[in-house]
Amino acid sequence: MSSGREDECTWTRQTARQPRTEAHFEAMRKRADALREYANLLESMLEKCRREHGGISDNSQSYLQFRPLDADGMVLPDEMEVEEDEMSDGTDDPTQELCLPTQNLKLDGGGLYFHGNTAIFRFAQAEVPLPSISRFPAIVENPDATYVLLVDGVDESHYNPDFDWSRHLPSVVPLDRREHDKVLDLLFKFFTSWCFRVVPALFLRDMYRALSVPRSQSSPKTPHYSPMLHNALVALATAFSDDPRIRDFKSRQYFAKAAKDMVEEEYQKPNLSAIHALSILASFYSAQGDQSLGYMYFGMSARMSQALGLGIDCSAWVQAGLISEHDRLDRNWAYWTTFGQDVCWSLYVGRNFCVPLPSDHERIPVPFVDSEFDQMPWHYPSSNNAPQPNYLSKTFAASCKLLMIARRIMDVVNSLNSGNMRQVVNDELISDIDLQLNTWKSSLSPGVDMTLKSRPTATPHRLMLHAAYWWLFVLLHRPFYHRKLRHSSDREIDHVKLCKRAAENILELAHTWRNLYTLRYPPFTFVQTIFSAGTVFLLSAVQATSGPRVAQKELANGMDK
């Protein structure tokens, strides 16, 4: 994807920054209170040290372990020490590569692969690079060079009845082209739009390029389409079919098996589409309740993303002319969509992450917003809403930033079992994350933010984004739902209040989704958000009966939800 950014700076009387909400101010106040309490703790410890030893000890590790991290959970730059004497200027010395490797990405067969410092493969010399696959200058303006989905309202003048669309699909399933196109369209609109797992326009373009080649010739390898990815997508998408023969699980298994049979062939020389194929297969099995198989296939996908070096900044390769700028953008997109899926899987199964965050040395920018792509119309006729800009790339960029906060929440929740974190430190961390969440919400652009006015026309990926936002509040505060207040003070974090507010907002979003689209097509993460809201209402109902007198109104409210 290209940025397509041509905006100019303008000066107006209205600020682009949205007004902060009451919740945002409350989060900032709680954050300040937690930091003040943390400072008091440090001062008391220093005073104790002074009284017992007559001064401040040089060994500061006793209290530095409670030092709060910065907003991103990273060590501050001024704390990083670099021994300049250990760095050599001998860039022309070929033996330097043996001691301190200068390149971990290697070009092989037109694609980049990552090998660490201990691998012998990093010493292989790259051959003259193959020319990068050029993109069509304007997919929309050249519909004859892309696969056109035959869905309601499409211009069928570009339909080619002789196109070999089912070349790699199993013929045993009676799937015709219209049904194939319909279920793929539903999958793109409702399922893969969350975390932007497929870029529909690029998938359809690459599908056309790969299947336009005669069967007697080898199809070109493309980053957004492969036979394995095609079968995996159809295996998942046929769950949305109205035809019981197509929707039957045995029929869908034929496509999943075809995808799995291609694993060895595609992974001998893998590219980005192979990573996404395994991730989609993981979702296929997870949808059937087989989370172990799903977890395994996503783990393979995450490992292959590391093998292709998606967490490595490849800007230097673009500058050297070895890969194109489009290749770099595709790699960054693939990294972030894999990162987003990793966070969702970790929250789903309650396990550690597979995909590392970009380091200070390897900055993988959150994908650029493609304004031209975002203006491509999104339309679902059954919702009775007019076509509207899709804002997929804007929503994806916002979701990446939100899921980075989710990683911090996962770390905090997992640390509760260790039993060595003081309540004051927990409060400091929680208030910091609360502030991050509110800051994220207040920085959303109008095309991504949710208001009472925009909610009735919200797209599925936009609803999913905001449901995830409120879901994170539940995940963060629910472990402290039964915590007794230490004292009656406005400085105390009201975990019950924050959980209930989040649950109520999730319920409102679920009502909107049901009214617009029914609840037949939501992604798994949306179901998780609704479940989390249900746990809050259940806790509220139980709490209403725990006192000497039953809180009838609270009990009825919790049970009615």
C-alpha positions in Angstrom: 0.0 0.0 0.0 1.2 3.5 -0.7 0.6 6.4 1.5 -1.2 8.5 -1.0 -0.8 11.4 1.3 -1.2 14.8 -0.4 -2.7 16.8 2.5 -1.4 20.3 3.2 -1.2 22.1 6.5 -3.9 24.7 7.0 -4.8 27.1 9.8 -8.3 27.4 11.0 -10.1 28.6 14.1 -11.1 25.1 15.0 -8.4 22.8 16.5 -8.1 19.3 15.1 -7.6 17.9 18.6 -10.8 16.6 20.1 -12.0 17.9 23.5 -11.0 15.6 26.4 -13.8 13.6 27.9 -14.6 13.4 31.6 -13.1 9.9 31.7 -9.9 11.3 30.2 -9.6 14.0 32.9 -10.4 11.4 35.5 -7.7 9.1 34.2 -5.2 12.0 34.2 -6.1 12.8 37.8 -5.8 9.2 38.9 -2.4 9.0 37.2 -1.2 12.2 39.0 -2.4 10.8 42.3 -0.7 7.5 41.7 2.6 9.2 40.9 2.3 11.4 44.0 1.8 8.3 46.1 4.7 6.7 44.4 6.9 9.7 45.2 5.8 9.6 48.8 6.8 5.9 48.9 10.3 6.7 47.6 10.7 9.6 50.0 9.8 7.4 52.9 12.3 4.8 51.8 15.0 7.4 51.4 14.3 8.8 54.8 14.5 5.4 56.4 17.8 4.8 54.7 19.1 8.2 55.9 18.2 7.4 59.5 19.6 3.9 59.5 22.8 4.6 57.6 23.4 8.3 58.0 23.0 9.0 54.3 21.7 7.7 51.0 23.3 4.4 50.0 25.1 4.1 46.6 23.2 0.9 46.0 19.9 2.2 44.7 18.5 -1.1 43.4 16.4 -1.5 46.6 13.9 1.1 45.4 14.7 1.5 41.7 12.9 -1.8 41.1 9.7 0.2 41.8 10.5 2.9 39.3 7.7 3.4 36.8 8.3 2.7 33.2 7.7 5.4 30.6 4.4 5.5 28.6 5.5 2.7 26.2 7.0 0.5 28.8 10.5 1.1 27.4 13.7 2.2 29.1 14.3 5.9 28.7 16.9 6.8 26.0 19.2 8.6 28.4 19.5 5.4 30.4 21.0 3.5 27.5 24.8 3.4 27.8 26.9 2.7 24.7 30.7 2.0 25.0 32.1 3.9 22.1 35.5 2.3 22.5 33.9 -1.0 21.5 32.6 0.4 18.2 35.1 0.2 15.4 35.4 2.4 12.3 36.8 -0.4 10.2 33.9 -0.6 7.8 36.2 -1.6 5.0 37.6 -4.6 7.0 35.9 -7.8 5.7 36.7 -9.5 9.0 34.4 -7.2 10.9 31.4 -9.2 9.6 32.7 -12.2 11.4 32.8 -10.4 14.7 30.0 -7.9 14.5 27.5 -8.7 11.7 26.3 -5.8 9.7 23.5 -7.4 7.9 20.9 -9.9 9.1 18.5 -9.6 6.2 19.6 -11.6 3.1 18.1 -11.4 -0.4 17.2 -14.9 -1.7 15.1 -15.5 -4.7 13.7 -12.0 -4.8 12.6 -12.1 -1.1 14.2 -11.1 2.2 15.1 -13.7 4.8 16.3 -13.1 8.4 19.3 -15.0 9.9 20.6 -14.2 13.3 24.2 -13.6 14.3 25.0 -17.3 15.0 23.7 -18.5 11.6 26.1 -19.5 8.8 23.6 -18.5 6.2 24.2 -14.8 6.8 27.6 -15.1 5.1 26.0 -16.2 1.7 26.5 -13.5 -0.9 23.3 -12.3 -2.6 23.1 -12.6 -6.3 22.0 -9.7 -8.6 18.4 -9.0 -7.3 15.5 -9.8 -9.5 13.4 -6.8 -10.5 10.6 -6.2 -8.0 7.0 -6.8 -9.1 5.5 -3.5 -10.1 2.1 -2.6 -9.0 -0.7 -1.5 -11.3 -0.8 2.3 -11.1 -4.5 2.5 -10.3 -6.4 -0.7 -9.6 -9.7 1.1 -9.6 -9.1 2.7 -13.0 -8.2 -0.6 -14.6 -10.9 -3.1 -13.5 -9.9 -5.4 -16.4 -6.6 -6.1 -14.7 -8.1 -7.4 -11.5 -10.5 -10.2 -10.4 -14.0 -8.7 -10.0 -16.3 -10.2 -7.3 -19.7 -10.9 -8.7 -21.8 -9.5 -5.9 -25.0 -7.4 -5.9 -24.5 -4.0 -7.5 -21.2 -4.7 -9.3 -20.6 -3.7 -12.9 -20.6 -7.0 -14.8 -19.2 -5.5 -17.9 -15.8 -6.5 -16.7 -16.8 -10.0 -15.9 -14.8 -12.7 -17.8 -16.8 -15.9 -17.8 -13.7 -17.9 -19.0 -11.5 -16.8 -16.1 -10.0 -19.8 -14.4 -10.9 -18.7 -10.8 -11.2 -22.2 -9.3 -7.9 -23.5 -10.7 -6.5 -24.4 -7.2 -9.8 -25.2 -5.4 -11.0 -28.7 -4.9 -13.7 -29.6 -7.5 -15.5 -32.0 -5.2 -17.4 -29.2 -3.5 -20.2 -27.7 -5.8 -19.1 -24.1 -5.4 -20.0 -21.8 -8.3 -18.4 -18.5 -8.9 -21.2 -16.3 -7.6 -21.3 -18.2 -4.3 -17.5 -18.1 -4.1 -17.5 -14.4 -4.6 -20.3 -13.7 -2.2 -18.7 -15.5 0.7 -15.3 -13.9 0.1 -16.9 -10.5 0.0 -18.6 -11.2 3.4 -15.3 -12.4 4.8 -13.5 -9.3 3.7 -16.2 -7.0 5.0 -16.8 -8.6 8.4 -13.9 -10.9 9.4 -10.5 -10.0 7.9 -11.2 -6.3 8.2 -10.3 -6.5 11.9 -6.5 -6.2 12.0 -6.6 -5.8 8.2 -5.6 -9.4 7.6 -6.3 -9.1 3.8 -6.2 -6.1 1.6 -9.1 -7.0 -0.7 -8.0 -4.8 -3.7 -4.5 -6.2 -3.6 -5.6 -9.8 -3.1 -8.0 -9.6 -6.1 -5.3 -7.9 -8.2 -2.7 -10.6 -7.4 -5.3 -13.3 -7.9 -5.9 -12.1 -11.4 -2.2 -11.9 -12.1 -1.6 -15.4 -10.8 -4.5 -17.1 -12.5 -4.2 -15.3 -15.9 -1.1 -17.4 -16.6 -1.9 -20.6 -18.6 -2.0 -23.8 -16.6 1.1 -25.0 -18.5 3.2 -22.2 -17.1 4.3 -21.4 -13.6 2.3 -18.7 -11.9 4.2 -15.7 -10.5 4.6 -15.6 -6.7 2.8 -12.5 -5.3 2.7 -11.1 -1.8 -1.1 -10.9 -1.5 -2.3 -14.1 -3.3 -1.3 -17.8 -3.3 -3.2 -21.0 -3.9 -2.7 -21.9 -0.2 -4.1 -18.5 1.0 -7.0 -18.8 -1.5 -8.0 -22.2 -0.1 -7.6 -21.1 3.5 -9.8 -18.1 2.9 -12.5 -20.1 1.2 -12.5 -22.7 4.0 -13.2 -19.9 6.5 -15.6 -17.9 4.2 -17.9 -20.8 3.4 -19.2 -20.7 7.0 -21.1 -17.6 5.8 -22.8 -19.4 2.9 -26.6 -19.7 2.8 -26.3 -23.0 0.9 -26.2 -25.8 3.5 -24.1 -28.0 1.2 -21.4 -25.4 1.1 -21.7 -24.4 4.7 -21.4 -28.0 5.9 -18.2 -28.6 7.8 -17.2 -31.6 5.7 -17.3 -29.5 2.6 -15.2 -26.7 4.2 -12.7 -29.3 5.3 -11.8 -30.0 1.6 -10.6 -26.5 1.2 -8.7 -26.6 4.5 -7.0 -29.9 3.5 -6.1 -28.4 0.1 -4.4 -25.5 1.9 -2.5 -27.8 4.3 -1.3 -30.0 1.4 0.4 -26.9 -0.1 2.4 -26.0 3.0 5.6 -27.7 2.1 5.5 -26.5 -1.5 4.9 -22.8 -0.6 7.2 -22.8 2.4 10.2 -23.9 0.5 10.4 -20.4 -0.9 7.8 -18.5 1.3 6.5 -15.0 0.9 4.0 -12.9 2.7 1.0 -14.7 1.4 2.2 -17.9 3.1 2.3 -16.2 6.4 -1.3 -15.0 6.1 -2.5 -18.5 4.8 -1.4 -20.2 8.0 -3.0 -17.4 10.1 -6.3 -17.9 8.3 -6.0 -21.6 8.8 -5.6 -20.9 12.5 -8.8 -19.0 12.5 -10.6 -21.8 10.6 -9.8 -24.3 13.4 -10.4 -21.9 16.2 -13.9 -21.3 14.8 -14.6 -25.0 15.2 -13.6 -24.9 18.8 -10.2 -26.5 18.2 -8.0 -23.9 19.8 -5.0 -26.1 20.1 -4.7 -26.7 16.3 -5.5 -23.0 15.7 -2.8 -21.9 18.2 -0.3 -24.2 16.5 -1.0 -22.9 13.0 -0.8 -19.3 14.1 2.5 -20.1 15.9 3.9 -21.4 12.6 2.7 -18.2 10.9 4.4 -16.1 13.6 7.6 -18.1 13.3 7.7 -17.6 9.5 7.2 -13.9 9.9 10.4 -13.9 11.9 12.1 -16.0 9.3 11.2 -13.4 6.7 12.6 -10.7 9.0 9.3 -8.7 9.2 10.5 -7.2 12.5 13.6 -5.7 10.7 13.6 -2.3 9.2 14.4 -2.8 5.5 14.6 0.9 4.6 18.2 0.5 3.6 17.3 -2.1 1.1 14.9 0.2 -0.5 17.5 3.0 -0.7 19.9 0.6 -2.3 17.4 -0.3 -4.9 17.3 -4.0 -3.9 13.6 -4.0 -3.1 10.8 -1.5 -3.9 9.0 0.9 -1.6 5.9 -1.1 -2.2 7.7 -4.2 -0.9 8.7 -2.3 2.2 5.1 -1.2 2.8 3.8 -4.7 2.3 6.3 -6.1 4.8 5.4 -3.4 7.4 1.7 -4.2 6.8 2.4 -8.0 7.2 4.3 -7.4 10.4 1.6 -5.3 12.0 -1.3 -7.6 11.0 0.7 -10.5 12.5 1.4 -8.5 15.6 -2.3 -7.7 16.0 -3.3 -11.3 15.6 -0.7 -12.3 18.1 -2.1 -10.0 20.7 -5.6 -11.2 20.0 -4.5 -14.8 20.3 -2.6 -14.2 23.5 -5.7 -12.6 25.1 -7.8 -15.4 23.8 -5.8 -18.3 25.3 -4.1 -16.3 28.1 -0.5 -17.1 27.0 2.6 -15.1 26.2 3.2 -13.3 23.0 5.0 -14.7 20.0 5.7 -11.6 18.0 8.1 -9.1 19.6 7.5 -5.3 19.6 9.9 -3.3 17.3 12.9 -2.3 19.2 14.5 1.2 19.3 17.1 -0.1 16.7 14.5 -1.7 14.4 11.6 0.8 14.1 8.7 -0.7 12.1 6.4 2.3 11.7 2.7 1.8 12.2 1.4 1.5 8.6 0.9 4.7 6.7 -2.7 5.8 6.2 -3.6 5.4 2.5 -6.1 8.2 1.9 -7.0 7.0 -1.6 -7.6 3.5 -0.5 -9.7 4.7 2.5 -12.0 6.6 0.0 -12.9 3.3 -1.8 -16.6 2.7 -0.9 -17.7 0.2 1.7 -21.3 -0.9 1.2 -23.5 -3.6 2.7 -26.9 -3.3 1.1 -28.8 -5.2 3.9 -27.8 -2.4 6.4 -29.8 0.1 4.4 -26.9 2.6 4.7 -25.5 4.4 1.7 -22.0 3.6 0.4 -19.3 5.3 2.6 -15.5 5.6 2.7 -14.1 2.4 4.2 -11.3 4.0 6.3 -9.7 0.6 6.6 -6.1 1.8 6.8 -7.0 4.5 9.3 -8.8 2.0 11.5 -5.9 -0.5 11.1 -3.3 2.1 12.2 -5.5 2.9 15.3 -5.9 -0.7 16.1 -2.1 -1.3 16.1 -1.7 1.5 18.6 -4.5 0.1 20.7 -3.1 -3.4 20.7 0.3 -2.1 21.9 -1.5 -0.9 25.0 -3.2 -4.3 25.3 0.2 -5.9 25.6 0.9 -3.8 28.7 -2.4 -4.8 30.1 -1.5 -8.5 29.6 1.8 -8.0 31.4 0.1 -6.3 34.4 -2.6 -9.0 34.7 -0.1 -11.8 34.4 2.1 -10.2 37.0 -0.7 -10.4 39.6 0.0 -14.1 40.2 3.6 -13.3 41.3 2.5 -11.7 44.6 5.5 -9.4 44.8 3.9 -6.2 43.5 2.7 -3.6 46.0 -0.7 -2.1 45.7 0.7 1.3 45.2 2.8 0.1 42.2 -0.2 -1.6 40.8 -2.2 1.6 41.1 0.6 3.5 39.3 0.7 1.1 36.4 -3.1 0.9 36.1 -3.5 4.7 36.2 -0.8 5.0 33.6 -2.6 2.5 31.2 -5.9 4.2 31.9 -4.4 7.5 30.8 -2.9 5.8 27.7 -6.3 4.4 26.7 -8.1 7.8 27.1 -5.3 9.5 25.2 -5.6 7.0 22.4 -9.4 7.6 22.2 -9.1 11.4 22.2 -6.6 11.3 19.4 -8.8 9.4 16.9 -9.7 11.0 13.6 -13.3 11.7 12.8 -13.4 8.9 10.3 -12.4 6.4 13.0 -13.9 7.8 16.2 -17.4 6.8 17.3 -20.1 9.3 18.3 -23.8 9.0 18.8 -24.2 10.6 15.3 -21.8 8.2 13.5 -22.8 5.0 15.4 -25.9 4.2 13.2 -23.7 4.0 10.1 -20.5 2.5 11.6 -18.7 -0.2 9.6 -17.9 -3.6 11.3 -14.2 -2.9 11.7 -15.0 0.5 13.3 -17.4 -1.2 15.7 -14.9 -3.8 16.5 -12.2 -1.3 17.2 -14.3 0.5 19.8 -15.5 -2.7 21.3 -11.9 -3.7 21.8 -11.2 -0.3 23.4 -13.8 -0.9 26.1 -12.8 -4.5 26.4 -9.3 -3.5 27.5 -10.8 -1.5 30.4 -12.6 -4.7 31.5 -9.4 -6.8 31.2 -7.5 -4.2 33.2 -9.9 -3.5 36.0 -11.8 -6.8 36.4 -9.1 -8.4 38.5 -9.6 -5.7 41.1 -13.4 -5.7 41.1 -13.6 -7.0 44.7 -10.7 -5.0 46.0 -11.8 -3.2 49.2 -11.2 0.5 49.3 -8.3 1.4 51.6 -10.0 4.7 52.5 -12.8 6.9 51.3 -10.9 9.2 48.9 -11.3 10.5 45.4 -7.8 9.3 44.8 -8.8 5.7 44.9 -9.4 4.0 41.5 -13.0 2.9 41.2 -12.5 -0.4 39.4 -16.2 -1.3 39.7 -17.3 1.9 38.1 -14.8 1.6 35.2 -15.8 -2.1 34.6 -19.5 -1.2 34.5 -19.0 1.7 32.2 -17.0 -0.4 29.8 -19.6 -3.2 29.8 -22.4 -0.8 29.1 -20.6 0.6 26.1 -19.8 -2.9 24.8 -23.5 -3.7 25.0 -24.4 -0.6 23.1 -22.0 -1.5 20.3 -23.4 -5.1 20.2 -26.9 -3.7 19.8 -25.7 -1.5 17.0 -23.9 -4.4 15.3 -27.0 -6.6 15.6 -29.3 -3.9 14.2 -27.1 -3.2 11.2 -25.6 -6.5 10.3 -27.2 -9.2 12.6 -24.8 -11.2 14.7 -24.0 -13.8 12.1 -20.7 -12.5 10.8 -18.7 -11.0 13.7 -15.0 -11.9 14.2 -14.0 -13.9 17.3 -12.7 -10.9 19.1 -16.1 -9.3 19.1 -17.6 -12.4 20.8 -14.8 -12.1 23.4 -15.8 -8.5 24.1 -19.4 -9.4 24.6 -18.4 -12.3 26.9 -16.3 -9.9 29.0 -19.2 -7.5 29.4 -21.3 -10.4 30.5 -18.9 -11.3 33.3 -19.1 -7.7 34.6 -22.9 -7.8 34.7 -22.7 -11.2 36.4 -20.3 -9.8 39.0 -22.6 -6.8 39.5 -25.6 -9.2 40.1 -23.6 -11.3 42.6 -22.4 -8.2 44.4 -26.0 -6.9 44.7 -26.9 -10.0 46.8 -23.8 -10.1 49.0 -24.8 -7.4 51.4 -27.2 -7.5 54.4 -29.9 -6.2 52.1 -30.3 -7.2 48.4 -29.9 -4.3 46.0 -32.9 -5.1 43.9 -32.3 -2.5 41.2 -28.7 -3.5 40.8 -29.6 -7.2 40.8 -32.3 -6.7 38.2 -30.0 -4.6 36.0 -27.2 -7.2 36.1 -29.6 -10.1 35.4 -31.4 -8.3 32.6 -28.3 -7.7 30.6 
